[in-house]
């Protein structure tokens, strides 16, 4: 039997219009689509008639399909000769475990391609009016995980991030926000450093909550900020008040 091929595809951060043309073409020809929880379900409309749709969603403390099972499914469907799309929110190689899945495919001799997607660490700030780089405010930025296998991201060198990077875009960090802020403060980051929490970025439900490194923990609790949300830390956050173009567009969409 002819062996199939796997496409590890980034679905983008939430707004379905941010899907790439190449990603759409992959979905249109796929026999099987394994998709994640944060993938906008509207994108499944690109699937051809008869395609098998397999939900592989995971949320904190509730993995309906384990990562090992996902690996097994990729190998299983490809070996049956299918064209398989592994559809992942954002970009598959930025905190998406796409690298682990690609490694499994290599180990099993299965052909694959990676289709990059727009990642939330850039898109969510942009929709909130926050440029992650700016000639006067930020000449460097870093994408950082706010959650590790052990829970708190204790292995991250927060002192280097605090002193050596202008803008931090932190994924999956709302639960550990008090820990993250304390690490940066202890490393010498000013308590007055602006912080934005962007909830459900690039969707009609987007909400941006701002504060400083010294106040954002209390503000997040008061505003009941929840995942999925991006944490953006740096002087560029001040731009949001002037550049927040998406707010009006969101209100128009909600009213329709």
Rosetta silent file (secondary structure, phi, psi, omega in degrees, C-alpha in Angstrom):
SEQUENCE: XXXXXXXXXXXXXXXXXXXXXXXXXXXXXXXXXXXXXXXXXXXXXXXXXXXXXXXXXXXXXXXXXXXXXXXXXXXXXXXXXXXXXXXXXXXXXXXXXXXXXXXXXXXXXXXXXXXXXXXXXXXXXXXXXXXXXXXXXXXXXXXXXXXXXXXXXXXXXXXXXXXXXXXXXXXXXXXXXXXXXXXXXXXXXXXXXXXXXXXXXXXXXXXXXXXXXXXXXXXXXXXXXXXXXXXXXXXXXXXXXXXXXXXXXXXXXXXX
SCORE:     score description
SCORE:     0.000 S_00000001
   1 L     0.000  138.794  178.365    0.000    0.000    0.000 S_00000001
   2 L   -64.197  130.825  178.306    1.181    3.503   -0.860 S_00000001
   3 L   -79.363  142.868 -178.145    2.330    5.341    2.235 S_00000001
   4 L   -83.218 -166.548 -178.099    0.695    8.674    2.878 S_00000001
   5 E  -139.677  147.307 -179.470    2.094   12.028    3.854 S_00000001
   6 E  -112.798  134.512  173.312    1.591   14.302    6.850 S_00000001
   7 E  -111.663  117.014  177.543    1.309   18.092    6.742 S_00000001
   8 E   -92.373  107.060 -163.486    1.940   19.767   10.093 S_00000001
   9 E  -116.579  132.690  173.006   -0.071   22.947    9.607 S_00000001
  10 E   -85.614  127.286 -177.052   -0.367   26.158   11.594 S_00000001
  11 L   -90.049   -6.961 -175.692   -3.960   27.392   11.780 S_00000001
  12 E    87.199 -179.370 -167.352   -3.102   30.879   13.022 S_00000001
  13 L   -88.661   -5.037 -179.842   -4.190   32.586   16.239 S_00000001
  14 L   149.374  -48.732  175.760   -7.998   32.610   15.953 S_00000001
  15 L   -66.669  116.945 -176.405   -9.168   34.953   13.220 S_00000001
  16 H   -62.163  -22.806  179.154   -9.952   32.542   10.345 S_00000001
  17 H   -70.580  -11.197  179.348   -8.887   35.169    7.808 S_00000001
  18 H   -89.912    1.634  173.588   -5.300   34.785    9.055 S_00000001
  19 L   -64.943  137.863  179.515   -5.048   31.223    7.699 S_00000001
  20 L   -77.267  158.817  178.343   -2.393   31.047    4.973 S_00000001
  21 H   -61.657  -41.661 -179.390   -3.217   30.070    1.406 S_00000001
  22 H   -64.031  -38.799  178.319   -0.927   27.041    1.644 S_00000001
  23 H   -63.178  -41.673  178.927   -2.657   25.880    4.823 S_00000001
  24 H   -62.425  -40.383  179.189   -6.050   26.141    3.115 S_00000001
  25 H   -64.322  -37.656  177.889   -4.793   24.071    0.166 S_00000001
  26 H   -64.216  -43.082  179.700   -3.574   21.374    2.565 S_00000001
  27 H   -63.083  -38.589 -176.990   -6.952   21.216    4.276 S_00000001
  28 H   -66.129  -26.956 -177.439   -8.759   20.954    0.942 S_00000001
  29 H  -104.118   -1.090 -174.402   -6.817   17.854   -0.104 S_00000001
  30 L   -72.736  139.005  170.960   -6.578   16.089    3.268 S_00000001
  31 L   -83.987  -32.157 -179.080   -8.140   12.671    3.790 S_00000001
  32 E  -136.071  136.050  176.098   -7.754   13.018    7.558 S_00000001
  33 E  -124.466  117.569  174.283   -7.513   16.168    9.713 S_00000001
  34 E  -101.077  113.018 -170.798   -6.326   15.919   13.309 S_00000001
  35 E  -121.578  153.093 -175.241   -7.143   19.276   14.884 S_00000001
  36 L   -95.132  171.386 -176.702   -6.498   20.949   18.228 S_00000001
  37 L   -63.751  -38.706 -174.719   -8.754   22.738   20.741 S_00000001
  38 L   -86.000    4.346  176.001   -7.606   26.262   19.847 S_00000001
  39 L   -76.487  128.755  176.587   -8.228   25.823   16.120 S_00000001
  40 L   -62.852  121.439 -176.724  -11.160   27.959   14.960 S_00000001
  41 H   -60.581  -19.687  177.077  -13.810   25.405   13.887 S_00000001
  42 H   -57.834  -31.396 -176.870  -14.690   27.618   10.910 S_00000001
  43 H   -66.539  -21.717 -179.825  -11.473   26.402    9.285 S_00000001
  44 H   -70.253  -10.277  175.610  -12.822   22.860    9.063 S_00000001
  45 H   -67.629  -17.489  176.332  -15.122   24.096    6.312 S_00000001
  46 H   -73.908  -15.670 -177.167  -12.091   23.820    4.022 S_00000001
  47 L   -65.264  141.086  177.937  -12.158   20.034    4.438 S_00000001
  48 L   -72.974  160.461  179.129  -13.280   18.080    1.399 S_00000001
  49 L   -61.904  130.598  178.718  -16.413   15.973    1.512 S_00000001
  50 L    92.554   -7.089  178.207  -15.738   12.663    3.214 S_00000001
  51 L   -65.396  143.245  178.606  -12.600   13.771    5.037 S_00000001
  52 E   -88.281  125.678 -179.271  -12.235   12.265    8.499 S_00000001
  53 E  -106.881  121.910 -175.717  -12.068   14.890   11.263 S_00000001
  54 E  -120.123  115.678 -179.647  -10.349   13.800   14.469 S_00000001
  55 E   -80.206  127.403 -178.923  -10.471   16.081   17.522 S_00000001
  56 L  -124.873   34.029 -173.658   -7.224   16.043   19.503 S_00000001
  57 L   -66.368  144.575  175.357   -7.931   18.894   21.885 S_00000001
  58 E  -135.767  135.758  171.453   -6.032   19.367   25.121 S_00000001
  59 E  -134.153  161.558 -174.700   -6.647   21.853   27.888 S_00000001
  60 L   -50.790  121.699  177.391   -4.986   22.166   31.295 S_00000001
  61 L    78.831    2.653 -177.309   -5.762   19.067   33.339 S_00000001
  62 E  -147.972   89.667  178.881   -7.968   17.542   30.645 S_00000001
  63 E  -103.567  104.316 -178.502   -6.299   15.819   27.691 S_00000001
  64 L   -70.419  -26.531  174.295   -8.930   13.943   25.729 S_00000001
  65 L  -133.679  124.262 -178.796   -6.142   12.535   23.545 S_00000001
  66 L   -72.092  161.297  178.646   -2.625   12.173   24.933 S_00000001
  67 H   -62.547  -38.258  177.212    0.388   13.365   22.966 S_00000001
  68 H   -62.529  -38.220  178.119    1.588    9.771   22.572 S_00000001
  69 H   -67.025  -36.554  176.809   -1.814    8.835   21.160 S_00000001
  70 H   -62.617  -42.832  176.709   -1.588   11.709   18.688 S_00000001
  71 H   -57.570  -45.825 -178.772    1.786   10.387   17.546 S_00000001
  72 H   -63.010  -39.228 -179.764    0.271    6.939   17.060 S_00000001
  73 H   -66.541  -40.420  178.198   -2.654    8.360   15.076 S_00000001
  74 H   -59.490  -46.470 -179.757   -0.359   10.278   12.736 S_00000001
  75 H   -65.876  -43.775 -178.076    1.632    7.136   11.997 S_00000001
  76 H   -59.649  -51.848 -176.698   -1.488    4.974   11.695 S_00000001
  77 H   -68.126  -37.478  179.741   -3.305    7.184    9.192 S_00000001
  78 H   -66.372  -40.106 -179.141   -0.187    7.885    7.119 S_00000001
  79 H   -68.979  -17.060  175.572    0.660    4.195    6.848 S_00000001
  80 L   -86.247    2.884  175.817   -2.826    3.573    5.466 S_00000001
  81 L    91.808   12.394 -177.185   -1.960    5.830    2.536 S_00000001
  82 L   -84.187  153.656  163.602   -3.820    8.937    3.633 S_00000001
  83 E   -87.794  117.986 -171.825   -2.940   12.566    3.168 S_00000001
  84 E  -114.537  133.248  171.850   -2.997   13.747    6.765 S_00000001
  85 E  -110.899  124.338  171.572   -3.177   17.304    8.122 S_00000001
  86 E   -99.239  101.772 -171.689   -2.162   17.882   11.707 S_00000001
  87 E   -96.258  119.005 -172.899   -3.868   21.230   12.307 S_00000001
  88 E  -125.670  142.085  178.304   -2.481   23.213   15.233 S_00000001
  89 L   -62.191  146.162  179.283   -3.328   26.648   16.591 S_00000001
  90 E    67.154 -132.104  176.967   -0.842   29.415   15.827 S_00000001
  91 L  -109.321  133.159 -174.411    2.465   28.117   14.485 S_00000001
  92 L   -66.968  -19.287 -178.015    3.222   24.406   14.991 S_00000001
  93 L  -102.612    8.057  175.320    6.861   25.007   15.904 S_00000001
  94 L  -116.824   96.211 -178.317    6.206   27.714   18.513 S_00000001
  95 L    54.254   31.158 -179.674    5.067   25.942   21.697 S_00000001
  96 L  -111.991    1.246 -179.327    2.912   23.694   19.530 S_00000001
  97 L    62.380   17.759  177.271    4.817   20.405   19.962 S_00000001
  98 H   -65.271  -33.715  177.903    5.136   20.231   16.197 S_00000001
  99 H   -62.723  -40.269  178.458    8.818   19.407   16.543 S_00000001
 100 H   -64.250  -41.088 -179.575    8.024   16.346   18.645 S_00000001
 101 H   -67.759  -38.991  176.882    5.490   15.149   16.083 S_00000001
 102 H   -63.016  -39.273  178.166    7.934   15.679   13.226 S_00000001
 103 H   -59.902  -41.416  179.072   10.530   13.624   15.116 S_00000001
 104 H   -63.807  -39.935  179.329    8.085   10.728   15.386 S_00000001
 105 H   -65.251  -40.856  176.841    7.390   10.889   11.659 S_00000001
 106 H   -61.577  -45.078 -178.708   11.114   10.813   10.898 S_00000001
 107 H   -61.248  -28.443 -178.201   11.582    7.829   13.202 S_00000001
 108 L  -101.749    9.542  175.498    8.838    5.973   11.340 S_00000001
 109 L    67.164   31.535 -177.129   10.033    6.898    7.856 S_00000001
 110 L  -104.195  131.316  179.941    6.949    8.960    7.029 S_00000001
 111 E   -69.642  141.591 -179.957    7.149   11.898    4.634 S_00000001
 112 E  -151.679  161.646  170.945    5.997   15.248    6.014 S_00000001
 113 E  -134.294  152.739  175.460    5.951   18.986    5.440 S_00000001
 114 E  -110.497  128.714  177.305    5.606   21.866    7.884 S_00000001
 115 E  -112.579  103.824 -177.651    3.311   24.761    7.003 S_00000001
 116 L   -60.693  153.231  176.631    4.068   27.696    9.325 S_00000001
 117 L  -127.129  166.229  177.245    1.227   29.706   10.818 S_00000001
 118 L   -74.448  125.019 -175.004    0.882   33.175   12.306 S_00000001
 119 L   -89.506  148.891 -176.661    1.703   32.889   15.989 S_00000001
 120 H   -64.617  -26.190 -178.269   -0.313   34.525   18.766 S_00000001
 121 H   -65.202  -19.609  175.720    2.784   36.131   20.271 S_00000001
 122 H  -107.004  -42.355 -174.211    2.898   38.539   17.352 S_00000001
 123 H   -70.815  -44.779 -178.271   -0.713   38.571   16.140 S_00000001
 124 H   -61.830  -46.774  174.427   -2.509   39.132   19.453 S_00000001
 125 H   -59.169  -40.808 -179.712   -0.376   42.182   20.336 S_00000001
 126 H   -60.343  -41.434  179.659   -0.829   43.551   16.811 S_00000001
 127 H   -71.074  -20.896  177.034   -4.622   43.275   17.119 S_00000001
 128 L   -92.727    4.596  179.789   -4.358   45.041   20.485 S_00000001
 129 L    80.186   24.410 -178.039   -2.351   47.895   18.947 S_00000001
 130 L  -116.929  109.290  174.339    0.959   46.745   20.408 S_00000001
 131 L   -79.455  127.380 -177.054    3.957   46.396   18.060 S_00000001
 132 L   -71.337  -19.629  171.069    6.383   43.915   19.600 S_00000001
 133 L  -125.115  151.567 -178.727    9.254   45.906   18.060 S_00000001
 134 E  -159.940  133.465 -174.118    9.595   49.675   17.740 S_00000001
 135 L   -56.001  -33.256 -176.671   12.634   51.738   16.759 S_00000001
 136 L   -97.318  -21.218 -171.396   12.392   53.895   19.858 S_00000001
 137 L  -115.153  -27.676 -173.989   10.938   51.449   22.392 S_00000001
 138 E  -154.645  111.426  177.232   11.953   47.878   21.554 S_00000001
 139 L  -103.056    4.512  177.496   14.813   46.547   19.477 S_00000001
 140 L  -153.436  148.931  172.512   14.429   42.987   20.698 S_00000001
 141 E  -145.768  156.494 -179.488   11.665   40.641   21.739 S_00000001
 142 E  -132.474  141.457  171.537   11.467   37.086   23.045 S_00000001
 143 E   -97.757  131.556 -170.543    8.754   34.460   22.979 S_00000001
 144 E  -134.787  141.225  173.375    8.609   32.640   26.300 S_00000001
 145 E   -84.787  139.045  176.668    6.523   29.803   27.698 S_00000001
 146 L  -100.973    8.335 -178.562    4.686   30.510   30.911 S_00000001
 147 L  -148.404  132.813  179.247    4.039   26.849   31.621 S_00000001
 148 E  -123.617  178.555 -178.742    6.371   23.832   31.690 S_00000001
 149 L   -56.965  -35.248 -178.506    6.018   20.118   32.366 S_00000001
 150 L   -83.739   -2.107 -176.664    6.544   20.741   36.077 S_00000001
 151 E   106.998  -87.588  178.252    3.978   23.545   36.113 S_00000001
 152 L   -75.468  139.864 -179.343    5.953   26.709   36.855 S_00000001
 153 L   -77.527   65.593 -172.820    8.613   27.627   34.266 S_00000001
 154 L   -72.473  -22.400 -176.466   11.417   27.389   36.818 S_00000001
 155 L   -82.005   -7.760 -179.417   14.155   26.484   34.333 S_00000001
 156 L   -74.759  137.988  179.416   13.820   29.783   32.441 S_00000001
 157 L   -84.617   80.999 -175.135   16.597   32.300   33.063 S_00000001
 158 H   -62.573  -29.709 -178.912   14.350   35.155   34.051 S_00000001
 159 H   -65.078  -34.398  177.763   17.282   37.362   35.018 S_00000001
 160 H   -71.377  -40.454  178.679   18.511   37.370   31.415 S_00000001
 161 H   -65.924  -38.099 -178.076   15.051   38.137   30.062 S_00000001
 162 H   -65.136  -36.243 -173.080   14.569   40.915   32.595 S_00000001
 163 H  -103.511  -20.223 -170.668   17.797   42.685   31.684 S_00000001
 164 H  -113.726   -4.399 -177.044   18.505   41.696   28.091 S_00000001
 165 L  -128.110  135.882 -176.547   15.208   41.756   26.165 S_00000001
 166 L   -76.745  -42.962 -177.022   12.969   44.772   25.515 S_00000001
 167 E  -126.288  133.193  176.611    9.649   42.978   24.917 S_00000001
 168 E  -113.213  129.240  172.693    8.464   39.643   26.306 S_00000001
 169 E  -113.105  109.550 -171.150    5.603   37.711   24.722 S_00000001
 170 E  -110.025  123.489 -179.594    4.627   34.983   27.170 S_00000001
 171 E   -92.915  147.948  169.757    2.375   32.102   26.176 S_00000001
 172 L    54.480   39.595 -171.992    0.204   30.009   28.534 S_00000001
 173 L  -113.916    2.603 -174.430    1.186   32.092   31.519 S_00000001
 174 L   -61.093  -44.671 -179.670   -2.031   33.350   33.143 S_00000001
 175 L   -60.763  -35.957 -178.251   -2.083   30.668   35.822 S_00000001
 176 L   -98.907   17.591 -177.004    1.553   31.400   36.678 S_00000001
 177 H   -56.089  -44.649  178.341    1.289   35.185   36.362 S_00000001
 178 H   -59.614  -40.698  179.291    2.168   35.874   40.027 S_00000001
 179 H   -64.708  -45.384 -178.023    5.254   33.654   39.735 S_00000001
 180 H   -61.820  -46.901 -179.406    6.341   35.255   36.439 S_00000001
 181 H   -63.182  -41.226  179.895    5.974   38.803   37.764 S_00000001
 182 H   -63.823  -40.626  179.736    7.860   37.955   40.951 S_00000001
 183 H   -63.137  -42.986 -179.373   10.744   36.409   39.004 S_00000001
 184 H   -69.307  -39.227  177.219   11.089   39.461   36.776 S_00000001
 185 H   -65.116  -43.520  178.992   10.852   41.880   39.713 S_00000001
 186 H   -64.378  -27.527  179.848   13.424   39.915   41.682 S_00000001
 187 L   -84.822    1.235  175.064   15.689   40.020   38.622 S_00000001
 188 L   105.406    2.069  177.510   15.596   43.800   38.573 S_00000001
 189 L   -69.390  136.651 -177.648   12.767   44.593   36.168 S_00000001
 190 L   -65.410  140.118  177.384   11.031   47.820   37.172 S_00000001
 191 L   -65.392  -17.820  179.636    7.639   47.502   38.835 S_00000001
 192 L   -87.434    0.876  179.883    6.483   50.292   36.494 S_00000001
 193 L   -61.657  127.006 -179.112    7.099   48.195   33.372 S_00000001
 194 E   -65.807  144.558  179.446    3.867   48.121   31.323 S_00000001
 195 E  -136.122  139.693  173.747    2.066   44.784   30.948 S_00000001
 196 E  -125.565  138.279  170.910   -0.851   43.723   28.743 S_00000001
 197 E  -111.481  119.418 -176.096   -2.947   40.586   28.999 S_00000001
 198 E  -112.292  105.700 -175.567   -4.672   39.846   25.688 S_00000001
 199 E   -89.577  131.457  178.700   -7.474   37.349   26.102 S_00000001
 200 L    49.585   50.994 -176.618   -8.695   35.387   23.048 S_00000001
 201 L   -57.678  142.091  177.983   -6.586   37.530   20.749 S_00000001
 202 L    72.511    5.710  176.233   -7.673   38.179   17.135 S_00000001
 203 L  -106.354  171.547  179.350  -11.217   36.894   17.778 S_00000001
 204 L   -69.337  -10.260  178.334  -14.431   38.877   18.305 S_00000001
 205 L   -98.499    8.691 -177.952  -14.074   38.060   21.994 S_00000001
 206 L   -57.038  137.955  176.227  -10.667   39.715   22.313 S_00000001
 207 E  -141.345  132.165  179.099  -10.146   41.666   25.523 S_00000001
 208 E  -113.703  126.089  177.537   -7.025   43.564   26.569 S_00000001
 209 E  -116.595  127.791 -176.321   -6.291   44.263   30.214 S_00000001
 210 E  -118.636  159.857  177.995   -3.324   46.491   31.009 S_00000001
 211 E  -175.059 -152.066  175.756   -1.308   47.380   34.078 S_00000001
 212 E  -127.116  171.056  179.705    2.267   47.274   35.269 S_00000001
 213 L   -58.958  -28.522 -179.807    4.521   44.547   36.545 S_00000001
 214 L   -84.872  -17.517 -174.944    3.664   45.709   40.041 S_00000001
 215 L  -117.512  -16.676 -167.612   -0.131   45.842   39.581 S_00000001
 216 H   -65.382  -29.499 -179.831   -1.095   43.336   36.888 S_00000001
 217 H   -62.810  -47.149  178.938   -1.540   40.340   39.203 S_00000001
 218 H   -67.038  -39.372  179.851   -4.260   42.098   41.199 S_00000001
 219 H   -64.263  -42.543  179.357   -5.801   43.565   38.049 S_00000001
 220 H   -61.366  -39.962  178.728   -5.926   40.159   36.349 S_00000001
 221 H   -66.357  -43.369  179.940   -7.695   38.691   39.373 S_00000001
 222 H   -63.776  -38.932 -177.805  -10.203   41.556   39.506 S_00000001
 223 H   -88.039   -2.944  178.333  -10.918   41.278   35.768 S_00000001
 224 L    54.240   49.176  177.660  -11.016   37.459   35.892 S_00000001
 225 L   -68.842  136.647 -178.129   -8.643   37.064   32.975 S_00000001
 226 L  -135.932  167.299  177.258   -8.508   33.478   31.740 S_00000001
 227 L   -73.647  154.858   -3.092   -6.814   31.390   29.074 S_00000001
 228 L   -78.406  136.327 -179.960   -6.165   31.539   26.222 S_00000001
 229 E  -150.916  142.691  174.559   -4.324   34.785   26.789 S_00000001
 230 E   -97.126  142.113  172.471   -1.003   36.323   25.799 S_00000001
 231 E  -106.041  124.732  177.171    1.106   38.256   28.279 S_00000001
 232 E  -119.530  126.608 -176.204    3.077   41.134   26.757 S_00000001
 233 E  -125.372  124.834  178.041    5.634   42.929   28.914 S_00000001
 234 L   149.998  169.714 -176.717    7.563   46.016   27.840 S_00000001
 235 H   -63.139  -23.362 -179.498    7.380   49.695   26.968 S_00000001
 236 H   -63.973  -21.064  179.286    5.601   48.918   23.679 S_00000001
 237 H   -58.949  -28.490  179.004    2.441   48.168   25.664 S_00000001
 238 H   -61.352  -21.642 -178.666    2.019   51.954   26.038 S_00000001
 239 H   -70.824  -18.338 -172.846    1.255   52.090   22.302 S_00000001
 240 H   -58.663  -39.671 -176.580   -2.040   50.237   22.778 S_00000001
 241 H   -63.950  -31.268 -178.676   -4.030   53.309   23.764 S_00000001
 242 H   -91.873  -28.742 -170.674   -3.104   55.103   20.532 S_00000001
 243 H  -111.348   12.582 -174.386   -2.968   52.178   18.110 S_00000001
 244 L   -76.135   76.479 -176.914   -5.853   49.937   19.213 S_00000001
 245 L   -72.581  -26.661 -170.068   -7.468   49.639   15.782 S_00000001
 246 H   -79.698  -18.517 -176.001   -9.239   46.317   16.398 S_00000001
 247 H   -58.189  -49.772 -179.168  -11.626   47.488   19.141 S_00000001
 248 H   -63.564  -39.281  179.593  -14.037   49.217   16.760 S_00000001
 249 H   -64.306  -39.466  178.744  -13.907   46.316   14.339 S_00000001
 250 H   -62.280  -44.522 -178.736  -14.721   43.894   17.151 S_00000001
 251 H   -62.574  -37.924  179.097  -17.752   45.944   18.209 S_00000001
 252 H   -64.833  -41.535 -178.816  -19.047   45.966   14.632 S_00000001
 253 H   -65.858  -41.273 -177.919  -18.702   42.185   14.345 S_00000001
 254 H   -65.683  -34.729 -177.473  -20.474   41.543   17.637 S_00000001
 255 H   -75.893  -21.190 -175.997  -23.404   43.777   16.654 S_00000001
 256 L   -66.747    0.000    0.000  -23.929   42.061   13.286 S_00000001
